[in-house]
């Protein structure tokens, strides 16, 4: 019983450690600790029940600690329910690692297989259920750490794998009794760190051209969901901030921008249906004299979350209709069924996903747009860059989430995308944190939460594609295949009398 409790406690600590790697805490090394703890917890062939319990606690504690911002939007029950679901799904990871660690295979190979199994699970969670929810990937907790540059080679899967290899290598050195396994585990961990460090850093010097961009954070009248009742005030805030920028340009206090970017939902009142909203946006565009990318809604194919390029002379032009919608927020799976459980389901929208290439032409740039939730998906940003984007933008509406960690976690994802694709990223938020991110992931400028502010910067327009942009999905497939091969071998060559210290078998 004491050993079982220690295993379950270790799994819970591993979950909290993974949470600690995410922003705003940003202890990137804590992600390594998380994997190391779980490899130790699952070594020695614990029973399937103990393994399942450890896996559940691993996922549940991570989600519960990292996602409390969900309750600010839909309440306590959905936050806890999502944490439970993610905990249940994490049982599959624990069972796979347990099987691999218990196989009659070299201990070092088992450690690498366990690391790859984590990547395989993340690949599934990036796509299923309901389109996927890869918010809690290990890779996103590595921003600011020595592994982040590896994103240019293999996107999030490679960064997760390297982080997991380090953790597994340390664990192997702990549980391995012979010197070969101890040395091998530590050697592999060191090699994984070196692999991340030696990747060249993206620079600002090799861009063929540049663009002057302004990101407008207009702010919202008050906190919480109630801001939607003051939609005209939100639009007016962004109009006023843009006009003030125009005045500073006329006064010689600011350089003339080539492009202005507003956040998602900056005009919740659609200019396609409301003449006053159309007039206000026209006025702002005319004042500043350059295109504005405006967040609003369009209705030609149902209700769509739309970013539209608003030209000062010709009005609305290129549009990006959000492709990857947020389940239980912008859409509601099983609405009729779940309505019998809670009326909260009717707080979710009923939007239609877009089908475009996620790129708009604006101000002389090809802007790749990942609207809010879309930034968590590798394929969303990768597709836009492969479709010609030379600048990235993450327009987002996070007013509902107040002062929670959500905005910082999302900013880290935008930083990750900058590194991954060697592109500058403009984060335009309704209420914070907006930011200008350089191609190496450095935050050049940022706002405070609930601050009206305009960020301006001259940013590089890059055309070259990184290896990750071109072949990131191949890297992911190779790692997943490796995980499946090792898992298959573990089923064939089991059990193994694992040489563990203090981790007895059944």
C-alpha positions in Angstrom: 0.0 0.0 0.0 2.8 2.4 0.8 4.5 1.8 -2.6 1.1 2.3 -4.3 0.6 5.6 -2.5 4.1 6.7 -3.4 3.5 5.9 -7.1 0.2 7.8 -7.1 1.7 10.8 -5.3 4.6 10.8 -7.8 2.1 10.9 -10.6 0.3 13.9 -9.1 3.6 15.7 -8.6 4.5 14.9 -12.3 1.3 16.6 -13.4 2.0 19.7 -11.3 5.5 19.7 -12.7 4.2 19.8 -16.3 2.0 22.7 -15.3 5.0 24.5 -13.9 6.7 24.4 -17.3 3.9 26.5 -18.9 3.8 30.3 -18.8 3.6 32.5 -16.8 5.6 30.2 -14.5 7.9 29.1 -17.3 10.0 26.5 -15.5 10.9 24.7 -18.8 13.0 22.1 -16.9 9.9 21.1 -14.9 8.6 19.3 -18.1 11.7 17.1 -18.0 11.0 16.4 -14.3 7.5 15.4 -15.2 8.6 12.7 -17.6 11.4 11.5 -15.3 8.9 11.0 -12.4 6.4 9.1 -14.5 9.1 6.7 -15.9 10.2 6.0 -12.3 6.5 5.7 -11.2 5.7 3.2 -13.9 8.8 1.1 -13.7 8.8 -2.2 -11.8 5.6 -3.3 -13.5 3.0 -1.9 -11.1 -0.5 -3.4 -11.4 -2.7 -2.2 -14.3 -5.0 -0.6 -11.7 -2.2 1.4 -10.2 -0.9 2.3 -13.6 -4.4 3.6 -14.6 -4.6 5.6 -11.4 -1.2 7.1 -11.9 -2.0 8.0 -15.5 -5.3 9.6 -14.5 -3.6 11.7 -11.8 -0.8 12.7 -14.2 -3.3 14.2 -16.7 -5.9 15.4 -14.3 -3.6 17.4 -12.1 -1.9 19.0 -15.1 -5.2 20.1 -16.6 -6.7 21.2 -13.3 -3.7 23.4 -12.5 -3.2 24.8 -16.0 -6.8 25.3 -17.2 -8.7 27.2 -14.5 -9.3 30.0 -16.9 -12.0 27.8 -18.5 -14.3 28.3 -15.6 -14.3 32.1 -16.2 -16.0 31.3 -19.5 -18.4 28.4 -18.8 -18.2 27.7 -15.0 -16.6 25.3 -12.6 -18.3 22.1 -13.9 -16.9 22.2 -17.5 -13.4 23.0 -16.1 -13.4 19.9 -13.8 -15.1 17.8 -16.5 -12.4 18.6 -19.1 -9.7 17.9 -16.5 -11.3 14.5 -15.8 -11.5 13.7 -19.6 -7.9 14.6 -20.1 -7.0 12.5 -17.1 -8.8 9.5 -18.5 -7.1 9.9 -21.8 -3.7 10.1 -20.1 -4.3 6.6 -18.8 -3.6 5.4 -22.3 -0.2 7.1 -22.1 0.6 5.5 -18.7 -0.5 2.0 -19.9 1.7 2.3 -23.0 4.7 3.4 -21.0 4.2 0.7 -18.5 4.1 -1.9 -21.2 7.2 -0.6 -22.9 9.1 -0.4 -19.6 8.2 -3.9 -18.7 9.4 -5.4 -22.0 12.4 -7.7 -22.6 14.3 -4.9 -24.4 17.4 -2.9 -23.6 16.6 -0.4 -20.8 17.8 2.5 -22.9 15.6 1.6 -25.8 12.6 1.3 -23.4 13.3 4.8 -22.2 13.4 6.2 -25.8 10.2 4.3 -26.6 8.5 5.7 -23.6 9.4 9.2 -24.8 8.1 8.5 -28.3 4.9 7.1 -26.8 4.2 10.6 -25.3 4.7 12.1 -28.7 2.3 9.6 -30.2 -0.4 10.5 -27.7 0.1 14.2 -28.4 -0.4 13.5 -32.1 -3.7 11.8 -31.3 -4.8 14.6 -29.0 -4.0 17.2 -31.6 -6.7 15.7 -33.8 -9.2 13.9 -31.6 -11.7 14.2 -30.0 -13.8 17.0 -31.4 -10.9 18.2 -33.7 -8.3 18.0 -30.9 -7.2 19.9 -27.8 -3.3 20.0 -27.8 -3.1 22.9 -25.4 -1.0 21.1 -22.8 1.8 19.8 -25.1 5.2 19.4 -23.5 6.7 21.5 -26.4 4.8 24.6 -25.4 6.4 24.5 -21.9 9.9 24.5 -23.5 9.6 28.1 -24.8 12.5 30.1 -23.3 14.5 26.9 -22.7 17.4 25.2 -24.5 15.1 23.0 -26.7 13.0 25.7 -28.3 15.1 26.1 -31.3 14.6 22.5 -32.3 11.1 23.6 -33.4 12.6 24.8 -36.7 13.5 21.1 -37.4 10.6 19.1 -36.2 7.9 21.4 -34.9 6.2 20.5 -31.6 6.6 16.7 -31.9 10.4 16.9 -31.9 10.6 19.4 -29.1 8.3 17.2 -27.0 10.4 14.2 -27.8 13.6 15.8 -26.8 12.1 17.0 -23.5 10.7 13.5 -22.9 14.1 11.9 -23.8 15.8 14.0 -21.2 13.4 13.0 -18.5 13.4 9.4 -19.5 17.2 9.4 -19.7 17.5 10.8 -16.2 15.0 8.2 -15.0 16.9 5.4 -16.7 20.1 6.5 -14.9 18.1 6.3 -11.6 16.5 2.9 -12.0 19.3 1.2 -13.9 21.5 -0.9 -11.6 24.5 -1.4 -14.0 26.9 1.3 -15.0 26.1 0.9 -18.7 22.4 1.9 -18.1 23.4 4.8 -15.8 25.9 6.1 -18.2 23.6 5.5 -21.2 20.7 7.3 -19.6 22.7 10.3 -18.7 24.4 10.3 -22.1 21.1 10.3 -24.0 19.8 13.1 -21.8 22.9 15.2 -22.5 22.7 14.5 -26.2 19.0 15.6 -26.3 20.0 18.9 -24.7 22.9 19.4 -27.1 20.6 18.6 -30.0 18.4 21.5 -29.1 21.2 23.9 -28.3 23.2 23.4 -31.5 20.3 24.3 -33.8 21.0 27.8 -35.3 18.9 30.6 -34.0 16.6 32.5 -36.3 17.8 36.1 -37.1 16.4 39.4 -38.3 19.1 39.9 -40.9 18.2 37.7 -43.8 14.8 39.2 -44.7 14.4 40.5 -48.3 12.0 43.2 -47.1 10.2 44.6 -44.1 6.8 46.1 -43.0 5.8 48.6 -40.4 2.9 47.1 -38.4 0.7 48.4 -35.6 -1.2 46.0 -33.3 -4.1 47.7 -31.6 -5.3 46.6 -28.1 -8.4 48.7 -27.7 -9.4 47.1 -24.4 -12.9 46.3 -23.2 -15.3 48.3 -20.9 -15.3 45.8 -18.1 -14.3 42.2 -17.2 -16.0 39.0 -17.8 -18.7 37.9 -20.3 -20.6 41.1 -19.8 -18.3 42.8 -22.2 -20.4 41.4 -25.1 -23.3 43.5 -23.9 -21.1 46.6 -24.7 -20.1 45.6 -28.2 -20.3 49.1 -29.6 -18.0 50.3 -26.8 -15.4 47.6 -27.8 -15.5 48.7 -31.4 -15.3 52.3 -30.4 -12.2 51.6 -28.3 -10.4 50.1 -31.2 -11.5 52.9 -33.6 -10.4 55.6 -31.1 -7.0 53.9 -30.5 -6.4 53.8 -34.2 -7.4 57.4 -34.7 -5.0 58.4 -31.9 -2.3 56.5 -33.7 -3.1 58.4 -36.9 -2.8 61.7 -35.0 0.6 60.7 -33.6 1.7 59.9 -37.1 0.5 63.3 -38.3 2.4 65.0 -35.4 5.6 63.2 -36.3 5.6 61.1 -33.1 5.1 57.8 -34.9 6.2 56.3 -38.2 3.4 55.7 -40.7 2.5 52.0 -40.5 1.9 49.9 -43.6 -0.7 47.7 -41.8 -2.8 47.8 -38.7 -4.1 44.6 -37.0 -7.1 44.6 -34.7 -8.0 41.6 -32.5 -10.5 38.8 -32.9 -14.0 40.2 -32.1 -12.8 43.8 -32.2 -16.0 44.4 -34.0 -18.6 42.0 -32.6 -21.2 44.1 -34.4 -20.6 43.0 -38.0 -19.9 45.8 -40.5 -21.5 43.5 -43.1 -24.9 43.9 -41.4 -24.6 47.1 -39.3 -24.2 50.4 -41.2 -22.8 52.2 -38.1 -20.1 49.6 -37.5 -19.2 49.9 -41.2 -19.0 53.7 -41.0 -16.8 53.6 -37.8 -14.3 51.1 -39.4 -14.3 53.2 -42.6 -13.4 56.3 -40.5 -10.6 54.5 -38.7 -9.1 53.1 -42.0 -9.4 56.5 -43.7 -7.7 58.3 -40.7 -4.7 55.9 -40.6 -4.6 55.6 -44.4 -3.6 51.9 -44.5 -5.5 48.6 -44.4 -6.8 47.3 -41.1 -7.3 43.6 -40.4 -10.6 43.6 -38.4 -12.0 40.8 -36.3 -15.7 40.4 -36.8 -18.4 38.0 -38.1 -19.6 37.1 -41.6 -22.8 35.3 -42.5 -22.6 34.1 -46.1 -22.0 30.5 -44.9 -23.7 30.4 -41.5 -22.0 32.4 -38.7 -18.3 32.6 -39.2 -15.5 34.1 -37.0 -13.9 36.3 -39.6 -10.8 38.4 -40.0 -11.3 40.9 -42.9 -8.8 43.2 -44.5 -10.4 46.7 -44.6 -8.9 49.0 -47.1 -9.2 52.8 -46.6 -10.4 53.2 -50.2 -12.1 50.0 -51.2 -13.4 48.7 -47.9 -13.6 45.0 -47.2 -11.3 42.7 -49.1 -9.5 39.4 -48.3 -10.9 37.4 -45.4 -9.9 34.5 -43.2 -12.8 32.6 -41.7 -11.6 30.7 -38.7 -11.1 27.1 -39.7 -10.4 25.4 -36.3 -13.2 26.2 -34.0 -13.2 25.8 -30.3 -15.4 22.9 -29.2 -17.8 23.7 -26.3 -17.2 27.4 -27.0 -17.7 28.3 -30.7 -19.4 24.9 -31.4 -21.2 22.5 -29.1 -20.8 18.7 -29.7 -23.8 16.7 -28.7 -25.8 19.8 -27.9 -29.2 18.1 -27.7 -27.9 15.3 -25.5 -25.8 17.5 -23.1 -28.7 20.0 -22.7 -30.4 17.4 -20.6 -27.4 17.5 -18.3 -26.8 21.3 -18.0 -28.3 24.4 -19.6 -24.7 25.7 -20.0 -24.5 24.1 -23.4 -26.5 26.9 -24.8 -23.8 29.3 -23.9 -21.7 27.8 -26.7 -22.0 29.1 -30.3 -23.0 27.3 -33.4 -20.5 28.6 -35.9 -19.4 27.3 -39.3 -15.7 26.6 -39.9 -13.9 28.3 -42.8 -12.2 26.6 -45.8 -9.6 29.1 -46.9 -5.8 29.1 -47.0 -5.4 31.2 -43.8 -3.5 33.9 -45.7 -4.6 37.5 -46.6 -2.8 40.1 -48.6 -2.6 43.3 -46.6 -0.2 46.3 -46.6 2.3 44.6 -48.9 2.5 41.4 -46.8 1.2 38.0 -47.0 -0.2 37.6 -43.5 -0.8 34.1 -42.1 -3.7 34.3 -39.6 -4.2 31.9 -36.7 -7.2 33.3 -34.9 -7.0 32.6 -31.2 -7.6 28.9 -30.6 -6.0 28.0 -34.0 -2.5 28.8 -32.8 -2.4 25.5 -30.9 -2.6 23.4 -34.1 0.7 22.7 -35.9 -1.2 22.2 -39.2 -3.0 25.5 -39.0 0.1 27.7 -38.9 2.1 25.3 -41.1 -0.5 25.5 -43.8 -0.5 29.3 -43.9 3.3 29.5 -44.2 3.3 26.8 -46.9 0.6 28.9 -48.7 3.0 31.9 -48.8 2.7 33.7 -45.5 5.7 35.9 -44.8 4.3 37.4 -41.6 2.2 35.7 -38.9 -0.5 37.2 -36.8 -2.5 35.8 -33.8 -5.6 38.0 -33.4 -7.3 36.9 -30.2 -10.2 37.8 -27.8 -9.2 36.9 -24.3 -11.3 39.5 -22.4 -13.5 36.7 -21.0 -10.5 35.1 -19.3 -9.6 38.2 -17.2 -6.3 38.0 -15.4 -5.8 34.3 -15.7 -2.9 32.3 -17.2 -4.7 31.8 -20.5 -3.2 34.9 -22.3 0.3 34.0 -21.2 0.0 30.4 -22.3 -1.3 31.5 -25.7 1.5 34.1 -26.1 4.0 31.2 -25.5 2.4 29.3 -28.4 2.8 32.3 -30.7 6.4 32.6 -29.7 6.8 28.9 -30.5 5.3 29.4 -33.9 7.7 32.3 -34.6 10.6 30.0 -33.9 9.1 27.0 -35.8 8.5 28.9 -39.0 11.1 31.7 -38.8 8.5 34.4 -39.0 7.7 37.5 -37.0 4.3 37.2 -35.2 1.9 40.0 -34.3 -0.3 39.1 -31.3 -3.3 41.5 -31.2 -5.6 40.9 -28.2 -8.7 42.8 -27.1 -7.5 43.2 -23.6 -4.1 41.6 -23.2 -1.5 40.5 -23.6 -0.8 41.9 -27.1 2.8 41.5 -28.3 5.3 41.8 -31.1 7.4 38.6 -31.4 10.6 38.4 -33.4 11.4 35.3 -35.5 13.6 33.9 -32.8 10.7 33.9 -30.3 11.9 37.0 -28.4 9.0 39.3 -27.3 10.1 42.7 -28.5 7.1 44.6 -27.0 4.0 43.6 -25.0 1.1 45.2 -23.3 -0.4 44.7 -19.9 -3.7 43.0 -19.4 -6.7 45.4 -19.6 -4.6 48.3 -21.0 -5.4 50.3 -24.1 -2.3 50.5 -26.1 -0.9 50.4 -29.7 2.3 48.5 -30.4 4.3 49.5 -33.5 7.3 47.8 -35.0 9.2 47.3 -38.3 9.2 43.5 -38.9 10.9 41.3 -41.4 9.0 39.6 -44.2 10.6 36.3 -44.8 10.1 33.8 -47.6 12.3 30.9 -46.8 10.6 27.9 -45.2 12.2 26.0 -42.3 12.6 22.2 -42.4 9.7 22.0 -39.9 7.5 24.0 -42.2 8.2 21.7 -45.1 8.6 18.3 -43.3 7.3 18.7 -39.8 4.5 16.3 -40.3 7.0 13.7 -41.6 9.1 14.1 -38.4 5.9 13.5 -36.4 5.1 10.4 -38.4 8.6 9.0 -37.9 8.4 9.5 -34.1 4.9 8.0 -33.9 6.0 5.0 -36.0 9.0 4.5 -33.7 6.7 4.5 -30.7 4.4 2.0 -32.3 7.3 -0.3 -33.2 8.7 -0.3 -29.7 5.2 -0.8 -28.2 4.6 -3.7 -30.5 8.0 -5.2 -29.6 7.1 -4.8 -25.9 4.0 -6.9 -26.4 6.0 -9.6 -28.1 9.0 -9.5 -25.7 7.4 -9.4 -22.3 7.8 -9.4 -19.3 11.3 -8.3 -18.4 12.7 -8.6 -14.9 13.5 -4.9 -14.8 16.6 -3.9 -12.9 15.1 -1.1 -10.8 16.2 0.4 -7.6 13.4 0.6 -5.1 10.7 -0.1 -7.7 9.8 -3.8 -7.1 7.6 -5.7 -9.5 4.2 -7.2 -8.8 
